[in-house]
């Protein structure tokens, strides 16, 4: 397997965690999102993913895009450990929490959005950071309430095993800390993330440990 990745990409971070959890070896192929106008805009990369986004997972001659789709593919082709519960209700809860992060929180604070706010809209750093923190607070407030109901052991978002929801949580918490977001109002999320980040599969996926980290 080959993973086209960027060390600070939340979406690529999720896939790195999933690959580690599954014990799968892969070749890391960094795509720098800032250098020379963004390597993701180069024609050779756009042939892999016309959206010009990371991650892309190349496996068995196919290029797969979108982090949640990639992770579900890995879960279906390498079943242990499962990242989605067997019971339909629990699977739906895990997917709902994962989607709340990947589709509602993350896109508003994606680097493409932040860069557009900076230029061409011309917003200064303080205003962009305020935007970021506002949407993190909105998303995490709801997510904390959900976690209080679903996190039975305060170590996982749902149940007592790592799921797709946990794989999405840790990168989002990492970014929230990087942007100086206030996290004290979310004790359940903080406790879960602290436990998960102590696990080897999550630790090895951390941005600062990637070969393209600068």
N, C-alpha and C positions, 0 to 999 in steps of 0.2 A: 504494500500500500504506500501511496505517496500523498502527503497532506500539504497542500498549498496554504500557508498560514502567515499570520503576522502576530508578533508576540503580544501586542496589546489589544488585539481584536477579541472582544468578548465571545463572539460566535466561534472563532477558532479555538479559544480557550476551552469552551464546552466540549468540542470534539476531541481535543487532546486529553481531557479528563476521561471521556468515554473510552477512547482507545487504551488508555492506561488501565482503567477498570477491567477491561476485557483481556488485558495482557497481550495486546496485539502490537507487533513490531511495525514501524512505519518510517518512511524517509520524510524528514521535514524539509520542505522547499519554501523558504521565506519569500514573501511578496511584500515589499516595503510600500506602505500606503501613502507615504509622504515624499520619499526621495524622487527627484526628477519629475515632479508632477504626479507621482503615484504610479508604481509599477503595475498596478491592477488595470491601468488604462492601456497597457501595451497590447498590440494586436495578438500576440501569441497567447496572452492570458485571456483576452476576450473570446478567443476561440474555445477556450475551456469553459468560461462562464461569461456569457454576454452581458450579465448584470455588472460585471466588474467588481465582484465582491469576493472576499474570503469568508469562510474556508471553501476549498474544493478538495474532495477526496477522490483520488484516482485508484480504482480497484477493478481488476479483471477487465481492463480495456475500456472501462466506463468512467466518466467524470460526474461525480455527484455533488450537488450544491445544496445550500440551506442547511444550517447546523442541525435543526431538529429532525429533518428528513434523513440526514446522514446518520445521526445517532440511532434512529429507529431502524435504519438499514443494518447497522452494526448489531443492534439488539436481536434482530431477526435472523441474522446469519451467524452470529456467535452468541449463543443463548445464555452463557454463564459469565458473570452473574447477571440475572435479568434486571433491566432498568425500568421496566413497566410491570406492575403487579398483574397477577393472573386474573383476579376478581374484577369484573367489569366496572363496578362502582369505584374501586380504588384506582384502576387505570384512568378513569375519567377525572378523578381528583388530581392525580399526578399530572395529567396532560393539562388540566385547567391552570394549575400553578405554573407549570413550565411556560405555557402560552402567555400568562399574565406578565411574566418576566420578558420573554423573547419577543412578544408582539406588542405589548402595551407600554412597558417601561423602557426597554432598550432602544427601540427605534427613535424615540424622541431625543435621545442623547447620543445617538450614533455619531461617529466622527464626521460623516458627510453633512449631517444636520448642523453640528457645531461649526464646521468650517463655513457653511453657507451663512450662518448668523454673523460670523466674523467678517466674511467677504463673500458676496458683494453687499450684504446688508450693513456692514460697517459697525456692528456692535462691539463695544469694548470688552475686555476680559472679564471685568466685574459683572457686567450684564449677562454675558454668556454663562458664567459660573452660577449666577442667580437662576437662570433658566434651568440649568442642569439640576441644581439642588431642589428646585420647586417640583420637578417631575419625579425625582427620586422620592421625595417626601410623599407625594400623592400615591405613588405605586407601593412604597414600602408600608405606608399606613394600612392600606387594605391587605397587603400580603401578611403583615404581622397578625392581623385579626384572623385571617385564614389559618395561619400557622398555629395559633393558640388552639384552634379546633382540631387540626389534623396531625400535629407533631406529638405523638404519644410519648416520646422519650427525650424531646428537646435536643436530639442529635440528628434528626432527619425531618424533612418537611412533611412526609407522609409515612406513617408506620414506623418500623424499626430497621429499615434497610435503605441503602442508597438507591435513589430513583432518578429518573430524568429531571424531576423538579430540583433536586439537590445539585445536579450537574449544571443547571441554569443559575441557581442562586449564587454560588461562590464567585463566578466572574462578575456578576452584578454588584455584589458586596465589595469586591476588590476595586471596581471602578468608583463606587460611592466613596470609599476611603481615599482614593487618589484625588478626588475632587473636593475633599474636605467636607463631605456631607455629615450632618449631625445624626448619629446612629443610636444614641441613648434611648430614644423613644421605641426602639425595636429590639427589646431584650431577647425575644425568642429567636428572631432571625440571627442575631449576633451569636447566640449560644450554638445554634445549629451550624452556622458558618465556621465558627472556631473549631468545632469538632471535625467537620469535614476537611478543613484545611490542614488538619494534623494527619490525615490519612495519606499514605505514600502516593496513591494515584492522583490525588489532588495536588500534593506538594510538587511532584515532578512536572505538572502541567503549568505551574505558576509562570507568569510572564517573564519575571527577572531571570528565570533559569533556562529560557529558550536561547537557541544559538544566535538568533538575530536581535537579542536584547541589547540596547545601547544605553 
